[in-house]
Amino acid sequence: MIKNLSTTFKIIVATLTISTVLMSCMKDNDNVPAPSISGLNVIHASPTTEKLDFLVDNTIANLAELAYTTKIGYLNLYSGSRQLSVVKKGSSTPIVSQKFSLEPQTAYSLFVIGKIDTAKLILLKDSASAPAAGKAKVRFVNLSPDATALNLAIAGSTTDLFTNRAYKQFTTFESVDAAEKVTFNVKNTTTGAIETALVDTKLESGKIYTIWVKGLKAATDDTKLGVAVFTHTN
């Protein structure tokens, strides 16, 4: 089963958990309990101009085209073992296909990473708790195949927020102060040089964010090294 967030099985992604109240209501007229549900957010992080389709158990799950840096989120899937696959748009041959076990009442982010012909999937479990009042939560992921190990720092701070994350490595979610404008600097771990930056980012109280490094240091086109952010909301 694949449904989007407008269905009865809506994931409450403000706290990235599924309401037990909703689950108790998910029964049919014969009082048969509804199946367990997991949430899946899918992000196209492969540095390419190729458009993709995302499949769950051989069924296309994206309604809109999945272009570089765009995402599908959150899909509601039956929990348990699911075959997740990616194909180039218009093709039926998987670029990558992998089986994952999805836990009930759990939200995930699935990234399509690496160069397109050798793409891989990386599945991250999303946060299960909401930030405190006046705070936001932030996670950092390095998804640039040719980047060095990287730090993430808030401009003006004397201490880096996260340090020494190599390609495919990620952090836990950490609390930061909510603010109207925050600049995040992505720094070379070894030299401290700023490789790229996310300028004037709004961090809202109570929201949860993933900041991820994208692209290739060697590129000069739209797939060049950069940094992106998304909010874990519907």
N, C-alpha and C positions, 0 to 999 in steps of 0.2 A: 504493500500500500504506500502511495505517495500522496500527501496532501500539503497544502500551504497553510500559512498561519491564520487564514480566515476560517478554518474549519473548526468543528467542535473540539478537536484535539489540540487546541492552541497552546503553544509553549509560552510560558510567561517569561520572556527573555529579559525583562528588566532585572530580574534576579537570576535568570538563566536556570530556572528549575521548572518543573511541571506541577501544577497545582494538584494536590491530592483531592481537593474538592471536586475539580473537574473530572478527575479519574473515577471518582465514586459515582458520577452521573453517567459515565460512558457505558451504559448497559442497554441491551435491546429489550423488547417486550417480554422475552422469555427469561429475563433475569440472568442472561449469560454475560459474564464480565467481558468488557472490551479488552482487546489485546494491549500489551504494554507498548508504549510509544517512546521513541527517541527523537531528538531534534538534530538536524544536520544543516549547517551553513557551508556552502561550497564556494571557494575563491579561486579564480583563474590567476595563478601567479607564475605561469610559464612565460618567459620573455619572448613573445612571438606575436605576429599579427594574425595568426590563425585563430578563427572562431571555433569554439568547441561545443559539443553536446555532452551532457552528463547523464549517465544511465545508472539506474538502480535495478539490479536483477534483470538486466536487458531491456528495461523500460526507460525511455527518455524522460528526464525529470524537469528539465528547464523549459519554460514557456518562451522566455526572451533569449536572444542569442547571448552566449557566454563569451565575452571578449576579454582581452588582457586587462587585468586589475578589477574586473567586475565580479559580482558574487550573486549567488542564490541563497537566500536565507529567510527564515529557517524552514526547511522541509520537515514534515513529520513522517517518520518511517516506523514500521514495525521494528521493535527491538530484536536483538539476536544477531545471527550471522547473515550479513548482507553482502552481495557482490556489487562493488562500486567500480564503474568503468568510465573512461573518457575516450571520445572519438573526435576526429576533426569533423566539423559541421558538414553534413552531406555524405559522410562515410559510415560504414558499418563495422570497420575494423578498429578494434580498440588500440589506442596508443598505450594505455596502461589500464590494467584491470586487477583488482585486489579484493580479497574477502576481509571484511572487518566485523568484529563483534561489538554491537552497540548495546550499551547498558540501558535498562529502562529508566525513564524519567531523568535522562541525562542529555545535555546539549553538547554538540561537538562542532569544531570548524575543520573542514577538510580542504587542504591546499593542493592544487595541481602545480608541481614545481619542476624546475630544471628545463633544459632545452627541449623543444617540443618532441623531437624524435626519440628522446631518451627520458621522457617525463616520468615522474614518480608521484605518488600520493603520500601526504603526511597528515595524520589525523591527530588533532589536539582536543583534549577535553576542556570545555569552557568553564568559567567560574561558577560556583554554586552559591555564592553569598553576595549580597548587595553591599555597596560601599556605605560607610558611615555618613552621617549628615555633613554636608559641606565638602565631601570627598568624591573622587572618581577612582576607578581602578584601571590600570594600564598593564598590558603585556607586550613584550618585545620579541619579534621573530626575525631571524636573518634568513632571507630566501633569495639572496643573490649568489648564483653559482660560482662566480669568479671573484667575489669580495673576500677581503681578509676578515679576521675576527673583528667584531664591532662592539662599541659601547653605545648606549643611549643616554643622553644627558638633557636636562632642562636648562636652556640658556639662562645664565646668571647664577646657577647653582654651583657650589664649590665641590660637590660630590656627584659623580655620575650615577644615574638611576639604576642602570644595568651595565654589566661589563662582560667582555670577552665571550661573545656569542659568535661562533663560527657558523658557516652555512648549515642550514637545517636545524640549528639549535634555537631554543626558545626559553622564555622565563615563565615564572608563575605570575599571577596578577598581583600588583602592588598598589597600595593606596597613594594617591597624590591629591594635592589641593585642587578643588574645582576652580576654574578661572575663565575669563572671557577670551584671553589671548595668551597662548603658551607656545613658545618655539622649542621644538625638540631637535637637538643636534645628534646626528649619527657620526660617531668618531672612530677612527682607526685605533684599535686597542693598543697597538705597539707605539705609534707615533703621537697619538692624540689629535691628529689632524681631522678637521671636519670633512667628511666624505659627501654628505648630503644633509638636508635639513627639511623639517616640516614646520612651516612658519605660520604664526597666528592661528593656532589650533584652539578651538573652543572645547573646554572640558566641563561638561555639565555635572552638577551634583547628582549623585545616584546612578550615573551612567558607567558602563564598562566598555573599554576600548582595547583593540589590538592594533599596535603599530608594527608595520612590517616593511623590511627593506626589500626592494624589488629591483629587477633589471640586471644589466651587465655593465661592469666597469669598462669593458672593451667596446661597448656600443656608443653610438652618437645619435641614434634615431630615437623613436618613442620607447624603445626598450632599454634605454640607458639607465644607469644606476639612479635610484630615487628612493623615496620612502612614502608609504601610504598609511591610511588609518581607516578603520571602520568601527562602527558602534554596534554592540550586541543588542540590537532592538529590532522589532518587526517593522 
